[in-house]
Amino acid sequence: MASAGHAIRGSRVGAGPMGEQERGEVAPRTVVSYWCLNGHETRPSFAVVEAFEPPEHWDCPRCGFPAGRDRANPPAPLRNEPYKTHLAYVKERRSEADGAALLDEALAMLRDRRSGGVAASR
């Protein structure tokens, strides 16, 4: 048995016989140009509202580099930090001697628990 299709399949909010008229007036917009280090121009539009200042930087959708409003001096790409493991962060904060002391302390606590637990169960 074939299933019946849905009447609104493929529709989006605002689609219909009235279209844009149902949504009301569009806010006034301003277009700002941004340039990245590769020379790509990006032109996002922003709603014009009181005390609005467009952002200084915008991510280039073509290459991902940061883009600025000064075409002659685009911002430099951000330096990517390599992924660090939890152990790498711990090693930054602790010396080898600190790590050995913590390990000895933890092992001593485990030995105390085991010896206490064995004696208590006898």
C-alpha positions in Angstrom: 0.0 0.0 0.0 1.5 3.3 -1.0 1.4 6.1 1.5 -0.1 9.5 0.7 2.2 12.5 0.5 2.0 15.4 2.8 0.4 18.6 1.5 3.1 20.9 2.9 6.1 18.8 1.9 8.8 21.0 0.5 7.3 24.2 1.8 9.0 26.8 4.0 7.8 29.3 6.5 6.4 32.3 4.7 5.7 30.4 1.5 2.2 30.6 0.2 -0.1 32.7 -1.9 0.7 35.9 0.1 4.5 35.4 0.2 6.4 38.4 1.4 3.2 40.4 2.1 2.4 38.3 5.1 5.7 39.2 6.8 5.3 43.0 6.7 7.9 45.6 5.8 11.5 44.7 5.6 13.8 46.7 7.9 16.2 49.1 6.1 19.5 47.5 5.4 23.1 48.6 4.9 25.8 46.6 3.1 29.3 46.6 4.4 32.3 45.3 2.4 35.0 43.2 4.0 38.3 42.0 2.4 40.5 39.0 3.5 44.2 38.5 2.9 43.4 36.5 -0.3 41.6 39.5 -1.7 38.1 38.0 -1.4 35.3 40.6 -0.9 32.4 39.7 1.4 29.4 41.9 1.5 27.0 41.0 4.4 24.0 43.2 5.0 22.9 44.5 8.4 19.6 46.0 9.6 20.0 49.7 10.2 19.1 50.4 13.8 20.0 53.1 16.3 23.6 53.1 17.6 24.6 50.1 15.3 28.3 49.8 14.4 29.2 47.0 12.0 31.8 44.5 13.3 35.4 45.3 12.6 36.1 41.7 11.3 34.0 39.2 9.4 35.0 35.6 8.5 35.5 35.2 4.8 33.0 32.5 3.5 35.4 31.4 0.7 38.7 30.8 2.6 37.8 31.2 6.3 40.4 33.9 6.9 39.3 37.0 8.9 38.3 39.9 6.7 38.4 43.6 7.6 36.9 46.8 6.2 40.2 48.2 5.1 40.9 46.7 1.6 44.6 47.8 1.7 45.3 46.3 5.1 43.3 43.1 5.7 43.8 41.3 9.0 46.3 38.5 9.3 45.0 35.0 9.8 44.8 33.8 13.4 47.5 31.5 14.6 46.1 28.0 15.2 47.1 26.4 18.4 47.7 22.6 18.0 45.3 20.3 19.8 46.6 19.5 23.3 45.6 16.5 25.3 44.7 16.7 29.0 48.1 15.2 29.8 49.8 18.0 27.9 48.0 20.6 30.0 48.8 18.8 33.2 52.5 18.7 32.2 52.4 22.5 31.7 51.2 23.0 35.3 53.2 20.3 37.1 56.9 19.4 37.1 58.1 15.8 37.0 58.9 16.0 40.8 55.3 17.2 41.5 53.9 14.3 39.4 56.0 11.8 41.2 55.0 13.2 44.6 51.3 13.0 43.7 51.6 9.5 42.4 53.4 8.4 45.6 50.6 10.0 47.7 47.9 8.3 45.6 49.6 4.9 45.8 50.0 5.3 49.6 46.3 6.0 50.0 45.4 2.9 47.9 47.8 0.7 49.9 46.2 2.1 53.2 42.7 1.3 51.9 43.7 -2.2 50.8 45.5 -3.1 54.0 42.7 -1.6 56.1 40.0 -3.4 54.1 41.8 -6.7 54.3 42.4 -6.4 58.1 38.8 -5.4 58.7 37.3 -8.4 56.8 39.4 -11.0 58.7 
